[in-house]
Amino acid sequence: MNCYFFGTFNPIHLGHIEISKQVKELGFKNIIFVPSYMPPHKSTIETLSFIHRFNMVKLAVGEEPVSDIESKLKPPSYTYRTIQHLPEFNQEKINFIIGYDQFFQIENWKEAQFLKEHLNFIIVPRKFKNGQTINERAFEYFKNRGYSYKILNIDFLNISSEAIRKMVQNKEDITNLVPKGVKEYIENNGLYKKLAQRESID
């Protein structure tokens, strides 16, 4: 059984890697990374080209599979479209990693009802600055609406791609935030030096 990790990965960082490792320990055969091709909520100016983001994910994840499926589909890259092309579609619910805050916005996503019917959400917590933890009772709404989900109890590395981009622009060291191969790729290709990019799903 596989689990899918969709994201902009702009760039992929050690927080993403740690999430994938801990999710895999739930018993999944593979964590399949799916870099977004053209996210509907971001402009092409704000998002690094797909090939660079795809290459960095390949460098970061070792033997875990990376899918270029969204580069082969009509943009923009809506999740409900992509999952219809996955091998598991219409065979079983697709395991789908999602951030805690993103899950609470799921009914604003395109074709939310379709997603509810076809996805099993693997929810990753966020670290709150005030030490607050997830209140599972807040999920009662989604439970009553028929969503299939599992809330993970994992250690979440509080790293953001936006912060990494800004650090590169400011010529700060990102050694402890991204895999070595990703750091070298960013340096060798001169990425993130000129683009002022905002926060994304990352």
C-alpha positions in Angstrom: 0.0 0.0 0.0 1.3 3.4 -1.0 0.9 6.9 0.4 1.1 10.0 -1.8 2.9 13.2 -0.8 1.7 16.1 -3.0 3.4 19.5 -2.7 5.1 22.4 -4.4 8.4 21.5 -2.8 9.8 24.9 -3.5 12.3 23.7 -2.4 12.0 20.3 -0.7 13.5 20.4 2.8 14.4 18.1 5.7 10.9 18.7 7.2 9.4 17.0 4.2 11.8 14.1 4.5 11.1 13.6 8.1 7.4 13.6 7.5 7.8 10.9 4.8 10.0 8.7 7.0 7.5 8.8 9.9 4.5 8.3 7.7 6.2 5.3 6.1 6.6 3.7 9.5 2.8 3.3 9.6 3.3 0.4 7.2 3.2 1.9 3.8 5.3 0.3 1.1 6.3 3.6 -0.6 5.8 7.3 0.0 5.3 8.6 -3.6 6.3 12.3 -4.0 4.2 14.3 -6.5 5.6 17.8 -7.2 2.9 20.2 -8.4 3.3 21.3 -12.0 1.2 24.5 -12.0 -0.4 25.1 -8.6 -3.8 26.9 -9.2 -3.2 29.2 -6.2 0.2 30.5 -7.2 1.4 32.4 -10.2 4.1 31.1 -12.5 6.3 34.0 -11.4 6.2 32.9 -7.8 6.8 29.2 -8.3 10.2 27.8 -9.5 10.0 25.8 -12.8 8.7 22.3 -12.4 11.9 20.6 -13.7 14.1 22.3 -11.0 11.6 21.3 -8.2 11.3 17.8 -9.6 15.1 17.4 -9.8 15.5 18.5 -6.2 12.9 16.1 -5.0 14.7 13.3 -6.8 18.0 14.2 -5.2 16.3 14.4 -1.7 14.3 11.3 -1.4 16.7 8.5 -2.2 14.9 5.4 -3.3 11.4 6.7 -2.8 9.5 7.1 -6.1 8.9 10.6 -7.5 6.0 11.1 -10.0 6.0 13.6 -12.8 2.4 12.9 -13.5 1.2 16.5 -13.1 3.6 17.7 -15.9 1.7 15.4 -18.2 -1.8 16.7 -17.3 -3.6 19.8 -18.4 -2.9 22.7 -16.1 -3.7 24.0 -13.6 -2.8 21.1 -11.3 -5.9 20.4 -9.4 -5.6 17.4 -7.0 -8.9 16.0 -8.0 -7.7 15.7 -11.6 -4.4 14.2 -10.7 -5.7 11.4 -8.5 -7.9 10.1 -11.3 -4.6 9.1 -13.0 -3.1 7.2 -10.1 -3.1 3.3 -10.2 -5.2 3.1 -7.0 -8.0 5.2 -8.3 -11.4 3.5 -8.1 -9.8 0.5 -6.5 -9.3 1.8 -2.9 -9.1 5.1 -1.1 -5.8 6.9 -1.9 -3.6 7.7 1.1 -2.8 11.4 0.9 -0.5 13.3 3.2 -1.8 16.8 4.2 -0.9 19.5 6.7 -3.2 20.1 9.7 -4.0 23.6 8.5 -4.6 22.6 4.9 -7.0 19.8 6.0 -9.2 22.4 7.7 -9.5 24.3 4.4 -10.3 21.1 2.4 -13.8 22.1 1.6 -12.5 25.2 -0.2 -10.6 22.9 -2.6 -11.8 22.3 -6.1 -14.2 19.3 -6.1 -14.0 18.8 -2.4 -16.8 16.2 -2.4 -14.9 14.1 -4.9 -11.8 14.3 -2.8 -13.7 13.2 0.3 -14.9 10.1 -1.6 -11.5 9.1 -2.9 -8.9 10.1 -0.4 -7.8 8.9 3.0 -6.1 11.9 4.6 -2.9 11.4 6.6 -2.9 14.6 8.7 0.5 16.0 9.8 0.4 18.3 12.8 2.0 21.7 13.0 4.1 23.0 15.9 2.3 26.0 17.4 4.4 28.8 18.8 2.4 28.8 22.1 2.9 25.1 22.6 -0.7 24.3 21.7 -1.4 20.8 20.5 -4.1 19.6 18.1 -7.6 19.4 19.6 -9.0 16.2 18.1 -12.5 17.3 18.9 -12.1 20.0 16.3 -12.2 17.2 13.7 -15.7 16.1 14.7 -17.2 18.2 11.9 -15.1 16.3 9.3 -15.9 13.0 10.9 -19.6 13.7 10.8 -19.3 14.7 7.2 -17.8 11.3 6.3 -14.1 12.2 5.8 -11.6 9.4 6.1 -8.6 10.6 8.0 -5.8 9.7 10.5 -4.1 12.3 12.7 -0.4 11.5 13.1 1.4 11.7 16.4 4.8 12.6 15.0 7.6 15.0 15.7 7.3 17.8 13.1 10.3 19.8 12.1 9.2 23.4 11.9 10.9 24.3 8.6 9.3 26.3 5.8 10.3 26.6 2.1 9.5 30.3 2.2 12.1 30.8 4.9 14.7 28.8 3.0 14.1 30.9 -0.2 14.6 34.1 1.8 17.8 32.7 3.4 19.2 32.0 0.0 18.3 35.5 -1.2 20.1 36.8 1.9 23.1 34.6 1.3 22.5 32.7 4.6 23.6 29.1 5.2 20.8 26.5 4.6 23.0 23.4 5.3 20.9 22.2 8.2 17.6 22.7 6.5 17.9 20.8 3.2 19.6 17.6 2.0 23.1 18.1 0.8 22.3 17.4 -2.8 19.5 20.0 -2.8 21.8 22.6 -1.3 24.3 21.9 -4.1 21.6 22.0 -6.8 20.4 25.4 -5.6 23.9 26.8 -5.6 24.9 25.3 -8.9 21.8 26.6 -10.7 21.7 29.9 -9.0 18.1 29.4 -7.7 16.1 31.7 -5.5 18.5 34.6 -5.8 16.2 37.1 -7.5 12.7 35.9 -7.0 10.8 37.3 -4.1 8.4 34.5 -3.3 5.6 34.2 -0.9 4.4 31.4 1.4 3.1 28.4 -0.4 1.8 24.9 0.5 5.5 23.9 0.3 
